[in-house]
Amino acid sequence: MPYKERSKQGEERKRKKPAYQVTNAHDYNLSLKKRGMLSLYFPSGDLKAQFINARPYVEGVSGREPTYWNGYIELIYTFYRLHGWGMRQITGLMEDYWNTRGLDIPVPSFGNLSDRFSKLDVSVKQRCRRLAKRLANGEAVDIIIDSSGMSFGRASQWYEVKYGKEASITPWRKMHLSIDPDMNIHEIAITTTEVSDSEGMSLVMPDMAPIAKVIADGAYYSIERGEAMILAGVTPVIPPPVHAVVHGKEDTTWHDKIVRYIKDKGSVYAFHKKYGYGQRSLVEAQISRIKRCIGSTLLTQKIASQEREGVIIANIINLWNSFGRPVSVKKA
């Protein structure tokens, strides 16, 4: 009997929980120090040219371009999310940073930043060299998907006006994300709680990376989606419901195959072991990492800004992965 079932029934583990030790402690310590080095979050080259539009208005040309380029707004948004401070404190941090380095780079006002955050054109960036090499070689990757709740500040009058109910509890959003077994985030989406896990799955399926397997829990199960994945050359490792039956139709081939396999083996855990379902714990660990290291509360209030905030969180995690990760081995 799996240890989770034993735990539910109050029984002790059949085997002791395995212990692990980090084998690259020195390198991992250096990678943790890099997370706090502000200079590593900046691009190389002429920062002012990359951040400030020298000619926002051209005489004789209709319209005006933004004074601050998107890359600058994204950088400020990164520090805003990384430190968890208020908007005004972040503008003070950036002003002081430029002054101490003798750089004449203006900082947008907090009102300008609030407007730009909700309209920022930003996407998830991959920093892992190993992943980049695999993708360049056309190798397919396994994708693991899950979701979790994120709060976003205390409810107040605006919440009551918008939703027509008393603001006695903290409002919530859902964070959907997809990662690979190396803990790189491929896609992330922040939605309202009305969006189901199954609906959120389509939002975080990578478009650019070739996929070998999609691993997710039973909340994502769909016969139609499973058959579509098989036709596309992707193996859906999603356990069917306990009451699933064999339909024997042309459009339920994959569903019938795994249901028969589970019934023949007498347990869904045989399906888990055969297709590597155990890797799903990695996405749960990634969600825990986000909430512990970055925070379980979204700092912005508007859904448009929160969608961008999710991407910023993903880019921070991917950047940390590029600094280095622990290499752990099981103790004898």
Salt bridges, closest charged atoms under 4 A:
GLU5 OE2 - LYS8 NZ 3.74
GLU11 OE1 - ARG6 NH1 3.07
GLU74 OE2 - LYS125 NZ 2.83
ASP104 OD2 - LYS48 NZ 3.53
GLU139 OE1 - ARG134 NE 3.31
ASP146 OD2 - ARG280 NH1 3.36
ASP180 OD2 - HIS186 NE2 2.88
ASP182 OD1 - ARG130 NH1 3.50
ASP197 OD1 - LYS174 NZ 2.87
ASP217 OD2 - ARG280 NH1 3.61
GLU284 OE2 - ARG280 NH2 2.69
GLU307 OE1 - ARG308 NH1 3.55
GLU309 OE2 - ARG81 NH1 2.63
